[in-house]
Amino acid sequence: MPKVTVVIPAYNAMAFLPETLESVLRQTFTDFEILIVNDGSTDNILEWASELKDPRVKLITQPNQRVSAARNTGITNAQGKYIAFLDADDLWEPAKLEKQIRCLDEQPTVGLVYTWTLLVDKENNPTGRIFASHLEGKVWNKLLENDPISSGSSPLVRRSCFDTVGLFDRNLAYAPDLDMWVRIAYRYPIAVVKEPLVRYRQLPNSFSRNRQGMIKELRQVVEKAFASVPLEQLYLRNQCYASIFFGLAWLAVDEGDYKKAIHLRQQAFLHYSQVFFSEKYLRLSLAIAMIRWFGANGYDGVRSLTHILRRRIFGVSI
């Protein structure tokens, strides 16, 4: 039995899948199986897979049912004690599995361990930004406020966790990752390897850019998470909604729409007024002001300069 099962859902992903697979095969930890779940692709994945020589790589083909169902197929067929998920356009650094496995081996109560994530462009060039968090322990409510995991390609999960919390919600198209990580974190401590060991490829036509779908499903995740918590913890729900509106406001800033950003900032304030005194409120307000004063192009120029300075001083922008 392999110690780790790597599940790679794939739907018409041949533009990136070979490179993604190679990043797994280059891992310093080698006791794994790789389940590529072909979710009804119409590209040449079958011909490509038939030429793979590594016996650890297996292809499972099913009708198109979207990513949650593909991951569930991988979990159902997994033989490993630990399960890792990897999107077909993302990449792993060579030591990712080794460092995460060491963490789970040394901390038997931990259910999930994630890593920091480096953002790259379509050609795998770093953008200079990293999703980095120090959040760990019993922190399920913090996951709802500000998802530190950020990428479905980051976590390594104990197989037994899925026996406890169930499989991915097939009804969620935009937020199944967060839903699963919150369910796991409600029952288990989580841990983090504080290194950027995942490369998250930002694509211009990303499925996750459907904002209205994201809002709808994030609300479902929040309501589901708080449906069974003790009464004294319900006050945290408004903080979660405030955080969601902050995230949407930053998306509006990225689009140069300061009026929408102001509206979303106000919604965050109405849900949780204490946020007015936070650093993130100040940062958002400054970004909105810069767009109003200098326009979207002026703001982008200042932000690009800030990223350049951070890269030169710190190596990355966190």
TAHUMO-V606782 format. One record per residue. N is the residue number from 1. RES is the residue in one small letter. OMEGA is omega as a letter, one per 30 degrees, with the letter a starting at -180 (999 if undefined). Layout:
<<N,RES,OMEGA> <N,RES,OMEGA>>
//
This chain:
<<1,m,l> <2,p,l> <3,k,a> <4,v,l> <5,t,l> <6,v,a> <7,v,l> <8,i,l> <9,p,a> <10,a,l> <11,y,a> <12,n,a> <13,a,a> <14,m,l> <15,a,a> <16,f,a> <17,l,l> <18,p,l> <19,e,l> <20,t,l> <21,l,a> <22,e,l> <23,s,l> <24,v,a> <25,l,l> <26,r,a> <27,q,l> <28,t,l> <29,f,a> <30,t,a> <31,d,a> <32,f,l> <33,e,l> <34,i,l> <35,l,l> <36,i,a> <37,v,l> <38,n,a> <39,d,l> <40,g,a> <41,s,l> <42,t,l> <43,d,a> <44,n,a> <45,i,a> <46,l,l> <47,e,l> <48,w,a> <49,a,a> <50,s,a> <51,e,l> <52,l,a> <53,k,a> <54,d,a> <55,p,l> <56,r,a> <57,v,l> <58,k,l> <59,l,l> <60,i,a> <61,t,l> <62,q,l> <63,p,a> <64,n,a> <65,q,l> <66,r,a> <67,v,a> <68,s,l> <69,a,l> <70,a,l> <71,r,l> <72,n,l> <73,t,l> <74,g,l> <75,i,a> <76,t,a> <77,n,a> <78,a,l> <79,q,a> <80,g,l> <81,k,l> <82,y,l> <83,i,l> <84,a,l> <85,f,a> <86,l,l> <87,d,a> <88,a,l> <89,d,l> <90,d,a> <91,l,l> <92,w,l> <93,e,a> <94,p,a> <95,a,a> <96,k,a> <97,l,a> <98,e,a> <99,k,l> <100,q,l> <101,i,l> <102,r,a> <103,c,a> <104,l,l> <105,d,a> <106,e,a> <107,q,a> <108,p,l> <109,t,a> <110,v,a> <111,g,a> <112,l,l> <113,v,l> <114,y,l> <115,t,l> <116,w,a> <117,t,l> <118,l,l> <119,l,l> <120,v,l> <121,d,a> <122,k,a> <123,e,l> <124,n,l> <125,n,a> <126,p,l> <127,t,a> <128,g,a> <129,r,l> <130,i,l> <131,f,a> <132,a,l> <133,s,l> <134,h,a> <135,l,l> <136,e,a> <137,g,l> <138,k,a> <139,v,a> <140,w,a> <141,n,l> <142,k,l> <143,l,l> <144,l,a> <145,e,a> <146,n,a> <147,d,a> <148,p,a> <149,i,l> <150,s,a> <151,s,l> <152,g,l> <153,s,a> <154,s,a> <155,p,l> <156,l,a> <157,v,l> <158,r,l> <159,r,a> <160,s,l> <161,c,a> <162,f,l> <163,d,a> <164,t,a> <165,v,a> <166,g,a> <167,l,l> <168,f,l> <169,d,a> <170,r,l> <171,n,l> <172,l,l> <173,a,a> <174,y,a> <175,a,l> <176,p,a> <177,d,a> <178,l,l> <179,d,a> <180,m,a> <181,w,l> <182,v,l> <183,r,l> <184,i,a> <185,a,l> <186,y,a> <187,r,a> <188,y,l> <189,p,l> <190,i,a> <191,a,a> <192,v,l> <193,v,a> <194,k,l> <195,e,l> <196,p,a> <197,l,l> <198,v,l> <199,r,a> <200,y,a> <201,r,l> <202,q,a> <203,l,a> <204,p,a> <205,n,a> <206,s,l> <207,f,a> <208,s,a> <209,r,l> <210,n,a> <211,r,a> <212,q,l> <213,g,l> <214,m,a> <215,i,a> <216,k,a> <217,e,l> <218,l,l> <219,r,l> <220,q,a> <221,v,a> <222,v,a> <223,e,l> <224,k,a> <225,a,a> <226,f,a> <227,a,a> <228,s,a> <229,v,l> <230,p,a> <231,l,a> <232,e,l> <233,q,a> <234,l,l> <235,y,a> <236,l,a> <237,r,a> <238,n,l> <239,q,l> <240,c,l> <241,y,l> <242,a,l> <243,s,l> <244,i,l> <245,f,l> <246,f,l> <247,g,l> <248,l,l> <249,a,l> <250,w,l> <251,l,l> <252,a,l> <253,v,l> <254,d,l> <255,e,a> <256,g,a> <257,d,a> <258,y,l> <259,k,l> <260,k,l> <261,a,l> <262,i,l> <263,h,a> <264,l,l> <265,r,l> <266,q,l> <267,q,l> <268,a,l> <269,f,a> <270,l,l> <271,h,a> <272,y,a> <273,s,a> <274,q,a> <275,v,l> <276,f,a> <277,f,a> <278,s,l> <279,e,a> <280,k,l> <281,y,l> <282,l,a> <283,r,l> <284,l,a> <285,s,l> <286,l,l> <287,a,l> <288,i,a> <289,a,a> <290,m,l> <291,i,l> <292,r,a> <293,w,a> <294,f,a> <295,g,a> <296,a,a> <297,n,l> <298,g,l> <299,y,l> <300,d,l> <301,g,l> <302,v,a> <303,r,l> <304,s,l> <305,l,l> <306,t,l> <307,h,l> <308,i,l> <309,l,l> <310,r,l> <311,r,a> <312,r,a> <313,i,a> <314,f,a> <315,g,a> <316,v,l> <317,s,a> <318,i,999>>
//
